[in-house]
């Protein structure tokens, strides 16, 4: 069976889109006065965005997606402490 050659690229694009969605939501909250101590969440997002943008293999992408999901959960918990809701994003996976 021949796999779709664009599957990896589509997954990478979705991961980048999700990370950017989290970045924009976090930036909005910070602009409204919420404090991200030492910009730790924001810096982690930027690092993941950079890493995902250059990744070339599924195995590496899968590892970064796991990190991104953990970061998404950490940010969701941080947002809930401030009375905000977060997104429930759908992350790509290798089928």
mmCIF file as gemmi writes it, N, C-alpha and C atoms, coordinates in Angstrom:
data_model
loop_
_atom_site.group_PDB
_atom_site.id
_atom_site.type_symbol
_atom_site.label_atom_id
_atom_site.label_alt_id
_atom_site.label_comp_id
_atom_site.label_asym_id
_atom_site.label_entity_id
_atom_site.label_seq_id
_atom_site.pdbx_PDB_ins_code
_atom_site.Cartn_x
_atom_site.Cartn_y
_atom_site.Cartn_z
_atom_site.occupancy
_atom_site.B_iso_or_equiv
_atom_site.pdbx_formal_charge
_atom_site.auth_seq_id
_atom_site.auth_asym_id
_atom_site.pdbx_PDB_model_num
ATOM 1 N N . UNK Axp A 1 ? 0.839 -1.172 0 1 0 ? 1 A 1
ATOM 2 C CA . UNK Axp A 1 ? 0 0 0 1 0 ? 1 A 1
ATOM 3 C C . UNK Axp A 1 ? 0.893 1.246 0 1 0 ? 1 A 1
ATOM 4 N N . UNK Axp A 2 ? 0.634 2.179 -0.874 1 0 ? 2 A 1
ATOM 5 C CA . UNK Axp A 2 ? 1.398 3.413 -0.971 1 0 ? 2 A 1
ATOM 6 C C . UNK Axp A 2 ? 0.764 4.461 -0.05 1 0 ? 2 A 1
ATOM 7 N N . UNK Axp A 3 ? 1.59 5.025 0.821 1 0 ? 3 A 1
ATOM 8 C CA . UNK Axp A 3 ? 1.083 6.051 1.728 1 0 ? 3 A 1
ATOM 9 C C . UNK Axp A 3 ? 1.093 7.401 1.034 1 0 ? 3 A 1
ATOM 10 N N . UNK Axp A 4 ? 0.201 8.253 1.461 1 0 ? 4 A 1
ATOM 11 C CA . UNK Axp A 4 ? 0.118 9.611 0.927 1 0 ? 4 A 1
ATOM 12 C C . UNK Axp A 4 ? 1.404 10.357 1.262 1 0 ? 4 A 1
ATOM 13 N N . UNK Axp A 5 ? 2.144 10.804 0.237 1 0 ? 5 A 1
ATOM 14 C CA . UNK Axp A 5 ? 3.411 11.499 0.509 1 0 ? 5 A 1
ATOM 15 C C . UNK Axp A 5 ? 3.223 12.841 1.217 1 0 ? 5 A 1
ATOM 16 N N . UNK Axp A 6 ? 2.017 13.391 1.153 1 0 ? 6 A 1
ATOM 17 C CA . UNK Axp A 6 ? 1.756 14.672 1.805 1 0 ? 6 A 1
ATOM 18 C C . UNK Axp A 6 ? 1.306 14.52 3.255 1 0 ? 6 A 1
ATOM 19 N N . UNK Axp A 7 ? 1.141 13.286 3.715 1 0 ? 7 A 1
ATOM 20 C CA . UNK Axp A 7 ? 0.654 13.044 5.074 1 0 ? 7 A 1
ATOM 21 C C . UNK Axp A 7 ? 1.554 13.701 6.118 1 0 ? 7 A 1
ATOM 22 N N . UNK Axp A 8 ? 2.857 13.518 5.977 1 0 ? 8 A 1
ATOM 23 C CA . UNK Axp A 8 ? 3.8 14.119 6.928 1 0 ? 8 A 1
ATOM 24 C C . UNK Axp A 8 ? 3.724 15.643 6.876 1 0 ? 8 A 1
ATOM 25 N N . UNK Axp A 9 ? 3.721 16.199 5.679 1 0 ? 9 A 1
ATOM 26 C CA . UNK Axp A 9 ? 3.67 17.659 5.535 1 0 ? 9 A 1
ATOM 27 C C . UNK Axp A 9 ? 2.378 18.234 6.106 1 0 ? 9 A 1
ATOM 28 N N . UNK Axp A 10 ? 1.262 17.544 5.886 1 0 ? 10 A 1
ATOM 29 C CA . UNK Axp A 10 ? -0.019 17.996 6.445 1 0 ? 10 A 1
ATOM 30 C C . UNK Axp A 10 ? 0 17.943 7.97 1 0 ? 10 A 1
ATOM 31 N N . UNK Axp A 11 ? 0.592 16.88 8.519 1 0 ? 11 A 1
ATOM 32 C CA . UNK Axp A 11 ? 0.69 16.751 9.969 1 0 ? 11 A 1
ATOM 33 C C . UNK Axp A 11 ? 1.568 17.851 10.548 1 0 ? 11 A 1
ATOM 34 N N . UNK Axp A 12 ? 2.662 18.124 9.885 1 0 ? 12 A 1
ATOM 35 C CA . UNK Axp A 12 ? 3.57 19.187 10.319 1 0 ? 12 A 1
ATOM 36 C C . UNK Axp A 12 ? 2.865 20.541 10.286 1 0 ? 12 A 1
ATOM 37 N N . UNK Axp A 13 ? 2.123 20.802 9.217 1 0 ? 13 A 1
ATOM 38 C CA . UNK Axp A 13 ? 1.374 22.055 9.104 1 0 ? 13 A 1
ATOM 39 C C . UNK Axp A 13 ? 0.336 22.189 10.212 1 0 ? 13 A 1
ATOM 40 N N . UNK Axp A 14 ? -0.364 21.096 10.521 1 0 ? 14 A 1
ATOM 41 C CA . UNK Axp A 14 ? -1.368 21.135 11.587 1 0 ? 14 A 1
ATOM 42 C C . UNK Axp A 14 ? -0.712 21.388 12.942 1 0 ? 14 A 1
ATOM 43 N N . UNK Axp A 15 ? 0.425 20.759 13.194 1 0 ? 15 A 1
ATOM 44 C CA . UNK Axp A 15 ? 1.133 20.984 14.454 1 0 ? 15 A 1
ATOM 45 C C . UNK Axp A 15 ? 1.562 22.447 14.568 1 0 ? 15 A 1
ATOM 46 N N . UNK Axp A 16 ? 2.077 23.019 13.478 1 0 ? 16 A 1
ATOM 47 C CA . UNK Axp A 16 ? 2.466 24.43 13.481 1 0 ? 16 A 1
ATOM 48 C C . UNK Axp A 16 ? 1.257 25.339 13.697 1 0 ? 16 A 1
ATOM 49 N N . UNK Axp A 17 ? 0.156 25.001 13.063 1 0 ? 17 A 1
ATOM 50 C CA . UNK Axp A 17 ? -1.08 25.783 13.221 1 0 ? 17 A 1
ATOM 51 C C . UNK Axp A 17 ? -1.567 25.744 14.673 1 0 ? 17 A 1
ATOM 52 N N . UNK Axp A 18 ? -1.532 24.571 15.282 1 0 ? 18 A 1
ATOM 53 C CA . UNK Axp A 18 ? -1.964 24.431 16.672 1 0 ? 18 A 1
ATOM 54 C C . UNK Axp A 18 ? -1.069 25.237 17.612 1 0 ? 18 A 1
ATOM 55 N N . UNK Axp A 19 ? 0.235 25.137 17.397 1 0 ? 19 A 1
ATOM 56 C CA . UNK Axp A 19 ? 1.164 25.885 18.241 1 0 ? 19 A 1
ATOM 57 C C . UNK Axp A 19 ? 0.952 27.389 18.077 1 0 ? 19 A 1
ATOM 58 N N . UNK Axp A 20 ? 0.684 27.824 16.869 1 0 ? 20 A 1
ATOM 59 C CA . UNK Axp A 20 ? 0.439 29.242 16.651 1 0 ? 20 A 1
ATOM 60 C C . UNK Axp A 20 ? -0.866 29.681 17.311 1 0 ? 20 A 1
ATOM 61 N N . UNK Axp A 21 ? -1.866 28.822 17.296 1 0 ? 21 A 1
ATOM 62 C CA . UNK Axp A 21 ? -3.135 29.114 17.974 1 0 ? 21 A 1
ATOM 63 C C . UNK Axp A 21 ? -2.898 29.306 19.469 1 0 ? 21 A 1
ATOM 64 N N . UNK Axp A 22 ? -2.101 28.43 20.056 1 0 ? 22 A 1
ATOM 65 C CA . UNK Axp A 22 ? -1.775 28.545 21.479 1 0 ? 22 A 1
ATOM 66 C C . UNK Axp A 22 ? -0.986 29.831 21.725 1 0 ? 22 A 1
ATOM 67 N N . UNK Axp A 23 ? -0.035 30.136 20.846 1 0 ? 23 A 1
ATOM 68 C CA . UNK Axp A 23 ? 0.789 31.342 20.991 1 0 ? 23 A 1
ATOM 69 C C . UNK Axp A 23 ? -0.072 32.597 20.975 1 0 ? 23 A 1
ATOM 70 N N . UNK Axp A 24 ? -1.003 32.675 20.029 1 0 ? 24 A 1
ATOM 71 C CA . UNK Axp A 24 ? -1.87 33.85 19.913 1 0 ? 24 A 1
ATOM 72 C C . UNK Axp A 24 ? -2.756 33.985 21.158 1 0 ? 24 A 1
ATOM 73 N N . UNK Axp A 25 ? -3.328 32.89 21.624 1 0 ? 25 A 1
ATOM 74 C CA . UNK Axp A 25 ? -4.177 32.942 22.822 1 0 ? 25 A 1
ATOM 75 C C . UNK Axp A 25 ? -3.368 33.388 24.033 1 0 ? 25 A 1
ATOM 76 N N . UNK Axp A 26 ? -2.167 32.85 24.166 1 0 ? 26 A 1
ATOM 77 C CA . UNK Axp A 26 ? -1.31 33.222 25.287 1 0 ? 26 A 1
ATOM 78 C C . UNK Axp A 26 ? -0.914 34.695 25.195 1 0 ? 26 A 1
ATOM 79 N N . UNK Axp A 27 ? -0.555 35.151 24.01 1 0 ? 27 A 1
ATOM 80 C CA . UNK Axp A 27 ? -0.171 36.555 23.814 1 0 ? 27 A 1
ATOM 81 C C . UNK Axp A 27 ? -1.304 37.491 24.186 1 0 ? 27 A 1
ATOM 82 N N . UNK Axp A 28 ? -2.516 37.131 23.8 1 0 ? 28 A 1
ATOM 83 C CA . UNK Axp A 28 ? -3.692 37.947 24.122 1 0 ? 28 A 1
ATOM 84 C C . UNK Axp A 28 ? -3.867 38.063 25.628 1 0 ? 28 A 1
ATOM 85 N N . UNK Axp A 29 ? -3.732 36.946 26.325 1 0 ? 29 A 1
ATOM 86 C CA . UNK Axp A 29 ? -3.898 36.958 27.778 1 0 ? 29 A 1
ATOM 87 C C . UNK Axp A 29 ? -2.798 37.769 28.457 1 0 ? 29 A 1
ATOM 88 N N . UNK Axp A 30 ? -1.578 37.648 27.961 1 0 ? 30 A 1
ATOM 89 C CA . UNK Axp A 30 ? -0.469 38.42 28.524 1 0 ? 30 A 1
ATOM 90 C C . UNK Axp A 30 ? -0.696 39.906 28.281 1 0 ? 30 A 1
ATOM 91 N N . UNK Axp A 31 ? -1.17 40.247 27.078 1 0 ? 31 A 1
ATOM 92 C CA . UNK Axp A 31 ? -1.467 41.647 26.759 1 0 ? 31 A 1
ATOM 93 C C . UNK Axp A 31 ? -2.553 42.216 27.667 1 0 ? 31 A 1
ATOM 94 N N . UNK Axp A 32 ? -3.424 41.336 28.159 1 0 ? 32 A 1
ATOM 95 C CA . UNK Axp A 32 ? -4.514 41.766 29.04 1 0 ? 32 A 1
ATOM 96 C C . UNK Axp A 32 ? -4.096 41.78 30.512 1 0 ? 32 A 1
ATOM 97 N N . UNK Axp A 33 ? -2.817 41.491 30.774 1 0 ? 33 A 1
ATOM 98 C CA . UNK Axp A 33 ? -2.314 41.629 32.138 1 0 ? 33 A 1
ATOM 99 C C . UNK Axp A 33 ? -1.992 40.344 32.875 1 0 ? 33 A 1
ATOM 100 N N . UNK Axp A 34 ? -2.262 39.197 32.28 1 0 ? 34 A 1
ATOM 101 C CA . UNK Axp A 34 ? -1.902 37.949 32.94 1 0 ? 34 A 1
ATOM 102 C C . UNK Axp A 34 ? -0.383 37.788 32.874 1 0 ? 34 A 1
ATOM 103 N N . UNK Axp A 35 ? 0.209 37.236 33.919 1 0 ? 35 A 1
ATOM 104 C CA . UNK Axp A 35 ? 1.661 37.166 33.998 1 0 ? 35 A 1
ATOM 105 C C . UNK Axp A 35 ? 2.153 35.752 33.7 1 0 ? 35 A 1
ATOM 106 N N . UNK Axp A 36 ? 3.004 35.663 32.691 1 0 ? 36 A 1
ATOM 107 C CA . UNK Axp A 36 ? 3.71 34.434 32.331 1 0 ? 36 A 1
ATOM 108 C C . UNK Axp A 36 ? 5.117 34.609 32.893 1 0 ? 36 A 1
ATOM 109 N N . UNK Axp A 37 ? 5.351 34.057 34.082 1 0 ? 37 A 1
ATOM 110 C CA . UNK Axp A 37 ? 6.626 34.27 34.761 1 0 ? 37 A 1
ATOM 111 C C . UNK Axp A 37 ? 7.803 33.951 33.854 1 0 ? 37 A 1
ATOM 112 N N . UNK Axp A 38 ? 8.671 34.935 33.722 1 0 ? 38 A 1
ATOM 113 C CA . UNK Axp A 38 ? 9.877 34.829 32.897 1 0 ? 38 A 1
ATOM 114 C C . UNK Axp A 38 ? 9.56 34.409 31.463 1 0 ? 38 A 1
ATOM 115 N N . UNK Axp A 39 ? 8.347 34.66 31.023 1 0 ? 39 A 1
ATOM 116 C CA . UNK Axp A 39 ? 7.913 34.293 29.665 1 0 ? 39 A 1
ATOM 117 C C . UNK Axp A 39 ? 8.143 32.815 29.363 1 0 ? 39 A 1
ATOM 118 N N . UNK Axp A 40 ? 8.033 31.983 30.378 1 0 ? 40 A 1
ATOM 119 C CA . UNK Axp A 40 ? 8.375 30.566 30.195 1 0 ? 40 A 1
ATOM 120 C C . UNK Axp A 40 ? 7.467 29.864 29.185 1 0 ? 40 A 1
ATOM 121 N N . UNK Axp A 41 ? 6.163 30.06 29.286 1 0 ? 41 A 1
ATOM 122 C CA . UNK Axp A 41 ? 5.261 29.417 28.322 1 0 ? 41 A 1
ATOM 123 C C . UNK Axp A 41 ? 5.516 29.947 26.915 1 0 ? 41 A 1
ATOM 124 N N . UNK Axp A 42 ? 5.628 31.249 26.807 1 0 ? 42 A 1
ATOM 125 C CA . UNK Axp A 42 ? 5.814 31.862 25.5 1 0 ? 42 A 1
ATOM 126 C C . UNK Axp A 42 ? 7.119 31.374 24.855 1 0 ? 42 A 1
ATOM 127 N N . UNK Axp A 43 ? 8.184 31.32 25.619 1 0 ? 43 A 1
ATOM 128 C CA . UNK Axp A 43 ? 9.468 30.851 25.088 1 0 ? 43 A 1
ATOM 129 C C . UNK Axp A 43 ? 9.403 29.379 24.674 1 0 ? 43 A 1
ATOM 130 N N . UNK Axp A 44 ? 8.685 28.572 25.442 1 0 ? 44 A 1
ATOM 131 C CA . UNK Axp A 44 ? 8.534 27.159 25.075 1 0 ? 44 A 1
ATOM 132 C C . UNK Axp A 44 ? 7.779 27.012 23.755 1 0 ? 44 A 1
ATOM 133 N N . UNK Axp A 45 ? 6.754 27.831 23.572 1 0 ? 45 A 1
ATOM 134 C CA . UNK Axp A 45 ? 5.997 27.779 22.316 1 0 ? 45 A 1
ATOM 135 C C . UNK Axp A 45 ? 6.887 28.172 21.146 1 0 ? 45 A 1
ATOM 136 N N . UNK Axp A 46 ? 7.631 29.25 21.304 1 0 ? 46 A 1
ATOM 137 C CA . UNK Axp A 46 ? 8.526 29.688 20.225 1 0 ? 46 A 1
ATOM 138 C C . UNK Axp A 46 ? 9.548 28.618 19.884 1 0 ? 46 A 1
ATOM 139 N N . UNK Axp A 47 ? 10.081 27.967 20.907 1 0 ? 47 A 1
ATOM 140 C CA . UNK Axp A 47 ? 11.053 26.89 20.686 1 0 ? 47 A 1
ATOM 141 C C . UNK Axp A 47 ? 10.422 25.732 19.919 1 0 ? 47 A 1
ATOM 142 N N . UNK Axp A 48 ? 9.228 25.337 20.317 1 0 ? 48 A 1
ATOM 143 C CA . UNK Axp A 48 ? 8.541 24.243 19.625 1 0 ? 48 A 1
ATOM 144 C C . UNK Axp A 48 ? 8.184 24.623 18.194 1 0 ? 48 A 1
ATOM 145 N N . UNK Axp A 49 ? 7.755 25.855 17.98 1 0 ? 49 A 1
ATOM 146 C CA . UNK Axp A 49 ? 7.456 26.312 16.62 1 0 ? 49 A 1
ATOM 147 C C . UNK Axp A 49 ? 8.688 26.183 15.731 1 0 ? 49 A 1
ATOM 148 N N . UNK Axp A 50 ? 9.823 26.585 16.253 1 0 ? 50 A 1
ATOM 149 C CA . UNK Axp A 50 ? 11.063 26.499 15.494 1 0 ? 50 A 1
ATOM 150 C C . UNK Axp A 50 ? 11.443 25.042 15.213 1 0 ? 50 A 1
ATOM 151 N N . UNK Axp A 51 ? 11.352 24.205 16.23 1 0 ? 51 A 1
ATOM 152 C CA . UNK Axp A 51 ? 11.72 22.798 16.075 1 0 ? 51 A 1
ATOM 153 C C . UNK Axp A 51 ? 10.801 22.081 15.083 1 0 ? 51 A 1
ATOM 154 N N . UNK Axp A 52 ? 9.504 22.333 15.188 1 0 ? 52 A 1
ATOM 155 C CA . UNK Axp A 52 ? 8.557 21.68 14.278 1 0 ? 52 A 1
ATOM 156 C C . UNK Axp A 52 ? 8.773 22.157 12.841 1 0 ? 52 A 1
ATOM 157 N N . UNK Axp A 53 ? 9.108 23.415 12.68 1 0 ? 53 A 1
ATOM 158 C CA . UNK Axp A 53 ? 9.275 23.94 11.323 1 0 ? 53 A 1
ATOM 159 C C . UNK Axp A 53 ? 10.446 23.305 10.58 1 0 ? 53 A 1
ATOM 160 N N . UNK Axp A 54 ? 11.429 22.768 11.284 1 0 ? 54 A 1
ATOM 161 C CA . UNK Axp A 54 ? 12.596 22.176 10.617 1 0 ? 54 A 1
ATOM 162 C C . UNK Axp A 54 ? 12.632 20.649 10.677 1 0 ? 54 A 1
ATOM 163 N N . UNK Axp A 55 ? 11.693 20.044 11.381 1 0 ? 55 A 1
ATOM 164 C CA . UNK Axp A 55 ? 11.685 18.586 11.531 1 0 ? 55 A 1
ATOM 165 C C . UNK Axp A 55 ? 11.49 17.913 10.171 1 0 ? 55 A 1
ATOM 166 N N . UNK Axp A 56 ? 12.147 16.763 9.99 1 0 ? 56 A 1
ATOM 167 C CA . UNK Axp A 56 ? 12.087 16.075 8.697 1 0 ? 56 A 1
ATOM 168 C C . UNK Axp A 56 ? 11.584 14.633 8.763 1 0 ? 56 A 1
ATOM 169 N N . UNK Axp A 57 ? 11.374 14.124 9.961 1 0 ? 57 A 1
ATOM 170 C CA . UNK Axp A 57 ? 10.973 12.717 10.112 1 0 ? 57 A 1
ATOM 171 C C . UNK Axp A 57 ? 9.809 12.584 11.082 1 0 ? 57 A 1
ATOM 172 N N . UNK Axp A 58 ? 8.972 11.573 10.834 1 0 ? 58 A 1
ATOM 173 C CA . UNK Axp A 58 ? 7.793 11.325 11.668 1 0 ? 58 A 1
ATOM 174 C C . UNK Axp A 58 ? 8.157 11.143 13.131 1 0 ? 58 A 1
ATOM 175 N N . UNK Axp A 59 ? 9.211 10.384 13.389 1 0 ? 59 A 1
ATOM 176 C CA . UNK Axp A 59 ? 9.573 10.083 14.773 1 0 ? 59 A 1
ATOM 177 C C . UNK Axp A 59 ? 9.874 11.362 15.54 1 0 ? 59 A 1
ATOM 178 N N . UNK Axp A 60 ? 10.6 12.264 14.913 1 0 ? 60 A 1
ATOM 179 C CA . UNK Axp A 60 ? 10.906 13.545 15.55 1 0 ? 60 A 1
ATOM 180 C C . UNK Axp A 60 ? 9.639 14.377 15.737 1 0 ? 60 A 1
ATOM 181 N N . UNK Axp A 61 ? 8.791 14.38 14.728 1 0 ? 61 A 1
ATOM 182 C CA . UNK Axp A 61 ? 7.544 15.135 14.813 1 0 ? 61 A 1
ATOM 183 C C . UNK Axp A 61 ? 6.67 14.598 15.941 1 0 ? 61 A 1
ATOM 184 N N . UNK Axp A 62 ? 6.599 13.282 16.06 1 0 ? 62 A 1
ATOM 185 C CA . UNK Axp A 62 ? 5.784 12.683 17.121 1 0 ? 62 A 1
ATOM 186 C C . UNK Axp A 62 ? 6.292 13.096 18.498 1 0 ? 62 A 1
ATOM 187 N N . UNK Axp A 63 ? 7.603 13.139 18.683 1 0 ? 63 A 1
ATOM 188 C CA . UNK Axp A 63 ? 8.169 13.565 19.97 1 0 ? 63 A 1
ATOM 189 C C . UNK Axp A 63 ? 7.806 15.02 20.27 1 0 ? 63 A 1
ATOM 190 N N . UNK Axp A 64 ? 7.878 15.86 19.251 1 0 ? 64 A 1
ATOM 191 C CA . UNK Axp A 64 ? 7.543 17.272 19.442 1 0 ? 64 A 1
ATOM 192 C C . UNK Axp A 64 ? 6.058 17.465 19.717 1 0 ? 64 A 1
ATOM 193 N N . UNK Axp A 65 ? 5.224 16.643 19.099 1 0 ? 65 A 1
ATOM 194 C CA . UNK Axp A 65 ? 3.783 16.731 19.346 1 0 ? 65 A 1
ATOM 195 C C . UNK Axp A 65 ? 3.467 16.36 20.789 1 0 ? 65 A 1
ATOM 196 N N . UNK Axp A 66 ? 4.159 15.37 21.33 1 0 ? 66 A 1
ATOM 197 C CA . UNK Axp A 66 ? 3.969 15.007 22.74 1 0 ? 66 A 1
ATOM 198 C C . UNK Axp A 66 ? 4.322 16.197 23.631 1 0 ? 66 A 1
ATOM 199 N N . UNK Axp A 67 ? 5.447 16.852 23.35 1 0 ? 67 A 1
ATOM 200 C CA . UNK Axp A 67 ? 5.837 18.04 24.115 1 0 ? 67 A 1
ATOM 201 C C . UNK Axp A 67 ? 4.789 19.145 23.975 1 0 ? 67 A 1
ATOM 202 N N . UNK Axp A 68 ? 4.28 19.327 22.765 1 0 ? 68 A 1
ATOM 203 C CA . UNK Axp A 68 ? 3.285 20.362 22.513 1 0 ? 68 A 1
ATOM 204 C C . UNK Axp A 68 ? 1.994 20.082 23.269 1 0 ? 68 A 1
ATOM 205 N N . UNK Axp A 69 ? 1.581 18.827 23.33 1 0 ? 69 A 1
ATOM 206 C CA . UNK Axp A 69 ? 0.364 18.474 24.065 1 0 ? 69 A 1
ATOM 207 C C . UNK Axp A 69 ? 0.52 18.757 25.555 1 0 ? 69 A 1
ATOM 208 N N . UNK Axp A 70 ? 1.691 18.448 26.103 1 0 ? 70 A 1
ATOM 209 C CA . UNK Axp A 70 ? 1.955 18.717 27.517 1 0 ? 70 A 1
ATOM 210 C C . UNK Axp A 70 ? 1.918 20.225 27.764 1 0 ? 70 A 1
ATOM 211 N N . UNK Axp A 71 ? 2.545 20.982 26.873 1 0 ? 71 A 1
ATOM 212 C CA . UNK Axp A 71 ? 2.534 22.432 27.002 1 0 ? 71 A 1
ATOM 213 C C . UNK Axp A 71 ? 1.114 22.978 26.89 1 0 ? 71 A 1
ATOM 214 N N . UNK Axp A 72 ? 0.342 22.441 25.971 1 0 ? 72 A 1
ATOM 215 C CA . UNK Axp A 72 ? -1.062 22.858 25.831 1 0 ? 72 A 1
ATOM 216 C C . UNK Axp A 72 ? -1.821 22.635 27.138 1 0 ? 72 A 1
ATOM 217 N N . UNK Axp A 73 ? -1.606 21.493 27.778 1 0 ? 73 A 1
ATOM 218 C CA . UNK Axp A 73 ? -2.28 21.192 29.043 1 0 ? 73 A 1
ATOM 219 C C . UNK Axp A 73 ? -1.807 22.123 30.163 1 0 ? 73 A 1
ATOM 220 N N . UNK Axp A 74 ? -0.503 22.398 30.191 1 0 ? 74 A 1
ATOM 221 C CA . UNK Axp A 74 ? 0.026 23.311 31.209 1 0 ? 74 A 1
ATOM 222 C C . UNK Axp A 74 ? -0.57 24.71 31.051 1 0 ? 74 A 1
ATOM 223 N N . UNK Axp A 75 ? -0.655 25.172 29.817 1 0 ? 75 A 1
ATOM 224 C CA . UNK Axp A 75 ? -1.216 26.503 29.557 1 0 ? 75 A 1
ATOM 225 C C . UNK Axp A 75 ? -2.708 26.516 29.866 1 0 ? 75 A 1
ATOM 226 N N . UNK Axp A 76 ? -3.408 25.428 29.554 1 0 ? 76 A 1
ATOM 227 C CA . UNK Axp A 76 ? -4.841 25.344 29.873 1 0 ? 76 A 1
ATOM 228 C C . UNK Axp A 76 ? -5.056 25.446 31.383 1 0 ? 76 A 1
ATOM 229 N N . UNK Axp A 77 ? -4.206 24.781 32.157 1 0 ? 77 A 1
ATOM 230 C CA . UNK Axp A 77 ? -4.317 24.854 33.618 1 0 ? 77 A 1
ATOM 231 C C . UNK Axp A 77 ? -4.037 26.276 34.098 1 0 ? 77 A 1
ATOM 232 N N . UNK Axp A 78 ? -3.021 26.915 33.521 1 0 ? 78 A 1
ATOM 233 C CA . UNK Axp A 78 ? -2.68 28.298 33.871 1 0 ? 78 A 1
ATOM 234 C C . UNK Axp A 78 ? -3.837 29.234 33.541 1 0 ? 78 A 1
ATOM 235 N N . UNK Axp A 79 ? -4.437 29.046 32.374 1 0 ? 79 A 1
ATOM 236 C CA . UNK Axp A 79 ? -5.576 29.872 31.985 1 0 ? 79 A 1
ATOM 237 C C . UNK Axp A 79 ? -6.756 29.675 32.923 1 0 ? 79 A 1
ATOM 238 N N . UNK Axp A 80 ? -7.009 28.439 33.318 1 0 ? 80 A 1
ATOM 239 C CA . UNK Axp A 80 ? -8.157 28.17 34.193 1 0 ? 80 A 1
ATOM 240 C C . UNK Axp A 80 ? -7.97 28.815 35.56 1 0 ? 80 A 1
ATOM 241 N N . UNK Axp A 81 ? -6.725 28.954 36.008 1 0 ? 81 A 1
ATOM 242 C CA . UNK Axp A 81 ? -6.464 29.653 37.267 1 0 ? 81 A 1
ATOM 243 C C . UNK Axp A 81 ? -6.863 31.121 37.186 1 0 ? 81 A 1
ATOM 244 N N . UNK Axp A 82 ? -6.888 31.644 35.968 1 0 ? 82 A 1
ATOM 245 C CA . UNK Axp A 82 ? -7.259 33.034 35.747 1 0 ? 82 A 1
ATOM 246 C C . UNK Axp A 82 ? -8.686 33.159 35.204 1 0 ? 82 A 1
ATOM 247 N N . UNK Axp A 83 ? -9.458 32.083 35.288 1 0 ? 83 A 1
ATOM 248 C CA . UNK Axp A 83 ? -10.851 32.124 34.871 1 0 ? 83 A 1
ATOM 249 C C . UNK Axp A 83 ? -11.061 32.087 33.374 1 0 ? 83 A 1
ATOM 250 N N . UNK Axp A 84 ? -10.067 31.626 32.636 1 0 ? 84 A 1
ATOM 251 C CA . UNK Axp A 84 ? -10.165 31.553 31.177 1 0 ? 84 A 1
ATOM 252 C C . UNK Axp A 84 ? -10.288 30.106 30.731 1 0 ? 84 A 1
ATOM 253 N N . UNK Axp A 85 ? -10.914 29.939 29.598 1 0 ? 85 A 1
ATOM 254 C CA . UNK Axp A 85 ? -10.987 28.608 29.005 1 0 ? 85 A 1
ATOM 255 C C . UNK Axp A 85 ? -9.933 28.499 27.915 1 0 ? 85 A 1
ATOM 256 N N . UNK Axp A 86 ? -9.663 27.286 27.536 1 0 ? 86 A 1
ATOM 257 C CA . UNK Axp A 86 ? -8.653 27.06 26.508 1 0 ? 86 A 1
ATOM 258 C C . UNK Axp A 86 ? -9.272 26.281 25.357 1 0 ? 86 A 1
ATOM 259 N N . UNK Axp A 87 ? -8.466 26.062 24.353 1 0 ? 87 A 1
ATOM 260 C CA . UNK Axp A 87 ? -8.902 25.308 23.192 1 0 ? 87 A 1
ATOM 261 C C . UNK Axp A 87 ? -8.658 23.827 23.425 1 0 ? 87 A 1
ATOM 262 N N . UNK Axp A 88 ? -9.441 23.021 22.764 1 0 ? 88 A 1
ATOM 263 C CA . UNK Axp A 88 ? -9.186 21.587 22.735 1 0 ? 88 A 1
ATOM 264 C C . UNK Axp A 88 ? -8.775 21.283 21.299 1 0 ? 88 A 1
ATOM 265 N N . UNK Axp A 89 ? -7.478 21.23 21.075 1 0 ? 89 A 1
ATOM 266 C CA . UNK Axp A 89 ? -6.953 21.101 19.736 1 0 ? 89 A 1
ATOM 267 C C . UNK Axp A 89 ? -6.807 19.64 19.324 1 0 ? 89 A 1
ATOM 268 N N . UNK Axp A 90 ? -6.973 19.391 18.069 1 0 ? 90 A 1
ATOM 269 C CA . UNK Axp A 90 ? -6.776 18.056 17.512 1 0 ? 90 A 1
ATOM 270 C C . UNK Axp A 90 ? -5.368 17.995 16.946 1 0 ? 90 A 1
ATOM 271 N N . UNK Axp A 91 ? -4.579 17.076 17.439 1 0 ? 91 A 1
ATOM 272 C CA . UNK Axp A 91 ? -3.193 16.963 17.026 1 0 ? 91 A 1
ATOM 273 C C . UNK Axp A 91 ? -3.037 15.827 16.019 1 0 ? 91 A 1
ATOM 274 N N . UNK Axp A 92 ? -2.117 15.977 15.099 1 0 ? 92 A 1
ATOM 275 C CA . UNK Axp A 92 ? -1.903 14.919 14.091 1 0 ? 92 A 1
ATOM 276 C C . UNK Axp A 92 ? -1.265 13.684 14.718 1 0 ? 92 A 1
ATOM 277 N N . UNK Axp A 93 ? -1.482 12.566 14.088 1 0 ? 93 A 1
ATOM 278 C CA . UNK Axp A 93 ? -0.847 11.323 14.52 1 0 ? 93 A 1
ATOM 279 C C . UNK Axp A 93 ? -0.584 10.473 13.289 1 0 ? 93 A 1
ATOM 280 N N . UNK Axp A 94 ? 0.395 9.635 13.414 1 0 ? 94 A 1
ATOM 281 C CA . UNK Axp A 94 ? 0.772 8.746 12.312 1 0 ? 94 A 1
ATOM 282 C C . UNK Axp A 94 ? -0.147 7.546 12.355 1 0 ? 94 A 1
ATOM 283 N N . UNK Axp A 95 ? -0.847 7.326 11.267 1 0 ? 95 A 1
ATOM 284 C CA . UNK Axp A 95 ? -1.809 6.203 11.251 1 0 ? 95 A 1
ATOM 285 C C . UNK Axp A 95 ? -1.205 4.951 10.688 1 0 ? 95 A 1
